[in-house]
Amino acid sequence: MLAGKQSWIFDSKPVITATGTVGGPFEANGAIPEAFDLLHDDLWIGEDSYEKAQTVLIEGAVTETLKKASLKKEDVNFMLAGDLVNQLTPSSFAGRTIGIPYLGMFGACSTSMEGLAIGAMIMEANGARHIISVASSHNTATEKQFRYPTEYGSQKPPTAQWTATAAGACLLEKTGTGPVVTKATIGRIVDMGLSDPYDMGGAMAPAAADTIAAHFRDTNSKPDDYDLIVSGDLGQIGLPICRDLLKQQGYDLDHSKFQDCGLMLYKEDQPVMAGASGPGCSAVVTYGHLLKKMQKGELKRLLVVATGALLSPLSYQQKESIPCIAHAVSIEANGGMS
Amino acid sequence: MLAGKQSWIFDSKPVITATGTVGGPFEANGAIPEAFDLLHDDLWIGEDSYEKAQTVLIEGAVTETLKKASLKKEDVNFMLAGDLVNQLTPSSFAGRTIGIPYLGMFGACSTSMEGLAIGAMIMEANGARHIISVASSHNTATEKQFRYPTEYGSQKPPTAQWTATAAGACLLEKTGTGPVVTKATIGRIVDMGLSDPYDMGGAMAPAAADTIAAHFRDTNSKPDDYDLIVSGDLGQIGLPICRDLLKQQGYDLDHSKFQDCGLMLYKEDQPVMAGASGPGCSAVVTYGHLLKKMQKGELKRLLVVATGALLSPLSYQQKESIPCIAHAVSIEANGGMS
């Protein structure tokens, strides 16, 4: 089960039997609206705060997932959830409504794959019949907390990224129809001294490269074992840096092989600067877009490397650099589909 | 492995082969100074912020643990860590220094047992040779973030609790000498509508009762199967409420059977109001105090029910009530010791 230093090979191959994806207005106008089960045309979603709106996103993603699986909330053993808001209140408040026994995860934007990796691990140990893993973010809740309320209209440099308003959930079962989770690599925290919160992609690139190289080393695999490797949200700045770092280590990943969820979510003419970010970004692109490609037979072997910048506004004010992390999960079309 | 709805029985019985506990000045003058491997006489611990001081606490707890186990950092597969500070920066920064592949956990003060439960689950699936689980809190870092900087001298009601300045770590191995982790119950989020952040014990009591009852139900066990059941930080207000709620469900737990880590850490004459709190509280009381009792043969079967209040200053300002959770882990003296 443990492979090498920091990776897992799931012999039981837990199945992703259903997914649920919810987005906001910017995502509705983006490049992959068909990736979403539900799209809201307003950032408030009828709530009186952006944090409460984010809770609604999470509840929606979980409800959509359960609906497709014809399961009730009571059937699910555990819900693994996380987001970017202080003390993960959107996830906790959704956990309160949903009532499934709850495990809070935090890895910033890497939370999506942290939850999926731990969920698959619990399945591997026969620790659950059904697990929901959900990750989310909300653009204006995040802006308000990490930077400035958007109403201030403050400007940003082109290296900045646009936090997705999105929640993506998946249901794990021991058997069933759907893609299977085959491997995972848990990342180390890597900090190369970068401290610009308007260039998270650049800061996270070395962590992504570290985890990808560890994944190949630990699981004795190589780039050609995957049809596609996607990072979570390295964006236009971080992706080429990560590609360079991997090349130095002997892994030559070209554009068709190595892409970024943050560059798939929005259209080029949307004002998202260097691309999308947020735990919700990699969650919806993986669960809503890439797994649909897998269902259609366009993709068989996928490695999702969700990247996270573990800073806080306070750590930035205290002149700290940005510690970063990436967790990788390998998802493959199962026998019946391939 | 899965027992009932929300519990785990660990057939492999992962062993806690070493622990590390670090505290601050208030803990040094407390009721159980012998529970600590390392005590600092100053809250700043030579750093220029309380958050950085908390990072030093975590690094100390991990270093003490590894020293006792004669292991190097490189020998440990994963470090599971969490705290109360926004975006868990003290844990992330400690993870950066330590360099062990890292999984961030958030369950507020329940983080200590969330980490231990997930760590034991990873061991159960053969997902690691060595795992470190660490939880921490820092009194003044917490006050500053959740309430007011202590320098303001603001007053508090007697129902308020005192966040411990403490970090507690444990090392899990497949075999070895030490107490074993036998069961765990993952809690649901319970919110009875209480919204007073100066009475967390009262808010958390129903969540603790819910998890304890679920534990008995799921694992087909009863109070007499344990020598001692401890809640994490219900304090003087929450503990009797939880006792009453359990009595209504047919579980009569008297003082000798059901106690609270938050009432063990400090002396009665210390100005801690209703008792200690914080993820560091249940971590150091469990790893430093109760497991030492187990080593001496004074305790054989222990259930630690770490309790967490999942609020944020913002959710309070938005007039939300306090969602609460509790995770229970059963630790038993192993054959050789009992």
Interface residues (C-beta under 8 A of the other chain):
Chain A: M1 L2 K5 Q6 W8 D48 S49 E51 K52 N77 F78 G82 L84 V85 N86 Q87 L88 T89 S92 F93 G95 R96 G99 I100 P101 Y102 L103 G104 M105 F106 G107 A108 E114 I118 M121 I122 E124 A125 N126 G127 A128 R129 I186 G187 R188 I189 V190 D191 L310 L311 S312 P313 L314 S315 Q318 E320 P323 I325
Chain B: M1 L2 K5 Q6 W8 S49 E51 K52 N77 F78 G82 L84 V85 N86 Q87 L88 T89 S92 F93 G95 R96 G99 I100 P101 Y102 L103 G104 M105 F106 G107 A108 E114 I118 M121 I122 E124 A125 N126 G127 A128 R129 I186 G187 R188 I189 V190 D191 L310 L311 S312 P313 L314 S315 Q318 E320 P323 I325
